[in-house]
């Protein structure tokens, strides 16, 4: 497929540098799909890659592969022997047929770990604990390192034989190669450590061995550390030395720089929207100077084609590497080339994808309900055989997703919303620090729904009689959920204590300091709660998070939780763990008491100007019984079915918009 380069001439024009010949400058960075079964590629996994190739990516880096015989993770494809050569050939053919280069990623996490807990199978350069999990690895011997290099070379040769265009050596992110290059984690006295050249030996000899074992046109990419944020580790100066040393010959074909490590900087790997856009570009541009002309790919929170074009036009990088953006929409390149940017389903940088794969679940995306399905690329809803009337109560993202799909299928759709604006709680979250990109979800849905003819009745809390007056064939309840009243507090306090959503609607636009202490009871543990705490800290002299759990952000993936801990610390938001609310104290005089959950000891908090709470939510079901009593077919989606997050809302709304088979 040829993409029209006129709109984005730098991004979409063909690119050639030595062995690297690409139809455009868009690379798909490695993403673990968790769609591998017992080390074997599955059709679903191959479909994921084929979709990104068909959508316009010029080069795709695979998820990490088991390339050395000691690597046995069942969710990584085994390449170190010939068990799955037929599947590897099908994989490469599915990608390369679209004029897209497929590279296998060679990586080992070493002593590192992406999730909480120790890593019992860790290997490493030295018997030193991992910075995050405190895992002390098994130290690889001289002989084992030689065998590992041989395995990597043999695996690369097998990939070449199976139709892969090359490999990428993942030597950043705190993985094994990174650990050998870092003076912090490599304190070996032998030839694999000791000095700068010794620390580079493992990666350098791997490159040489792969180049000697593969055809002349075989590509070798390098993912190198830019700044791991670990004291004594690899900062920008050391990264510059490493880059210069490893690109001085002609053995590598591109370099991409990544940030962070398996440390308190784990969240640097995949920046969320608390970061500025493309936050690493100044460092990447600086390191590019040391790369001896080897093409350098920009990586990190690049979501928009105009943004990518600007990076290339300013000569800050040679290529654009997208991971999460192409997971959210594989047709990102195609839509960009056709001037259909408004139809891109954008990555919202929520890191749900990371969280799911860290839980050993298949890769998913908050904003892509069709991920890895055969029809995923540039999908349009199929027309219905017979048109029916659908009434949706609720204009949050679950209801909006159902509305636009059902309408594009040809159904008559009426959507009621209590608010004058669509988006529900997601709109509120989008106004909080770090939430701005969430607006792209409901903006996309609303635009598609309006274009498809959905009739919106907003700013009204609809009654059952008004719903029935529409004579619907089916009703979708997407009315959301409300926070429950905290146990331990007397009911009469409800008149003066708002839930967190109500408090934010009143406070978010204020600039005048309010003074005093704000207390936020956290029985929610999701990211929006901590973004709201930042708003409170801007307005109040003191903010205290009270939680009955042992820490905050328990339900947030570690990669995002670390960022939360950093922001709470830097803004001096206090955390009072293992405490619950109680009615002791004189709240009317500004004194609140909280109780330690095990000892019962009370702690008094003075000068309380605001008490608010984020608690488990209860579905809003006032309409359910009267509609069912009237004989209507009612389906509940999103938080109205069971309170959860964005992923459940978009996926259930998507399914509901398609599910009219029983009516036809």
KAWO-V576299 format. One record per backbone hydrogen bond with DSSP energy under -0.5 kcal/mol. NH is the residue of the N-H (numbers start at 0). CO is the residue of the C=O. Records with the same first field share a line. If there is no record, write none. Layout:
NH=CO  CO
This chain:
4=2
8=5
11=7
12=8
14=21
16=19
19=16
20=18
21=14  19
24=10
26=24  319
27=58
28=26  321
36=39
37=35
38=73
39=36
44=34
45=41
46=42
47=43
48=44
49=45
50=46
51=47
52=48
53=49
54=50
55=52
56=51
57=25
58=25
59=100
60=27
61=59  102
64=104
65=76
66=64
70=67
71=69
75=72
76=63
77=38
78=65
79=65
84=81
87=83
88=84
89=85
90=86
91=87
92=88
93=89
94=90
95=91
96=92
97=94
98=95
99=94
100=57
102=59  100
103=165
104=62
105=103  167
106=64  104
111=108
119=117
121=118
123=137
127=125
129=134
131=261
133=129
136=127  134
137=121
139=123  137
144=140
145=141
146=142
147=143
148=144
149=145
150=146
151=147
152=148
153=149
154=150
155=151
156=152
157=153
158=154
159=155
160=156
161=157
162=159
163=158
164=101
165=101
166=218
167=103
168=220
169=105  167
170=168  222
174=171
175=107
178=174
179=175
180=176
181=177
185=181
186=184
192=189
193=187
194=192
198=194
199=195
200=196  197
203=199
204=200
205=201
206=202
207=203
208=204
209=205
210=206
211=207
212=208  209
213=209
217=214
218=164
220=166
221=253
222=168
223=221  255
224=170
225=257
226=257
227=233
230=228
232=229
234=232
238=234
239=235
240=236
241=237
242=238
243=239
244=240
245=241
246=242
252=219
253=219
254=294
255=221
256=296
257=223
259=226
262=260
265=262
267=264
268=265
270=267
272=348
274=271
277=300
278=275
280=277
283=279
284=280
285=281
286=282
287=283
288=284  285
289=286
290=287
291=288
293=290
294=252
296=254
297=318
299=320
302=300
307=303
308=304
309=305
310=306
311=307
312=308
313=309
314=311
315=310
316=310
317=295
318=295
319=24
320=297
321=26  319
325=322
326=322
327=323
328=324
331=328
333=54
334=330
335=331
336=332
337=333
338=335
339=334
342=339
343=340
345=343
354=350
355=351
356=352
357=353
358=354  355
359=356
360=355
362=32
367=364
370=367
372=369
375=372
378=375
383=408
389=387  411
390=473
391=389  413
392=475
393=391  415
395=477
396=422
399=395
400=396
401=397
402=398
403=399
404=400
405=401
406=402
407=403
408=404
409=406
410=405
411=387
412=410
413=389
414=454
415=391  413
416=456
422=394
425=422
426=422  423
427=423
428=424
429=425
430=426  427
431=428
434=431
437=434
438=435
439=436
440=437
441=437
442=438
443=439
444=440
445=441
446=442
447=443
448=444
449=445
450=446
451=447
452=448  449
453=448
454=412
455=453
456=414
457=455
458=416  418
459=416
461=459
466=462
467=463
468=464
469=466
470=467
472=388
473=388
474=632
475=390
476=474  634
477=392  475
481=617
483=615
488=485
492=489
493=490
494=491
495=492
496=492
497=495
499=612
502=498
503=499
504=500
505=501
506=502
507=503
509=506
513=538
514=538
516=606
517=541
518=516  609
519=517  543
520=518  611
521=519  545
522=520  613
528=525
529=525
530=526
531=527
532=528
533=529
534=530
535=531
536=532
537=533
538=534  535
539=535
540=515
541=515
543=517
544=573
545=519  543
546=575
554=524
555=552
559=556
560=556
561=557
563=559
564=560
565=561
566=562
567=563
568=564
569=565
570=566
571=568
572=567
573=542  571
575=544
576=574
577=548
578=546
579=594
581=592
586=584
588=585
589=586
590=585
591=589  604
592=583
593=602
594=579
595=600
596=577
599=595
602=593
604=591
605=603
607=589
608=516  606
609=516
611=518
612=497
613=520
617=481
619=479
620=618
623=620
624=620
625=621
626=622
627=623
628=624
629=625
630=627
631=626
633=631
634=474
636=476
639=636
640=637
641=637
648=644
649=645
650=646
651=647
652=648
653=649
654=650
655=651
656=652
657=653
658=654
659=657
662=659
663=659  660
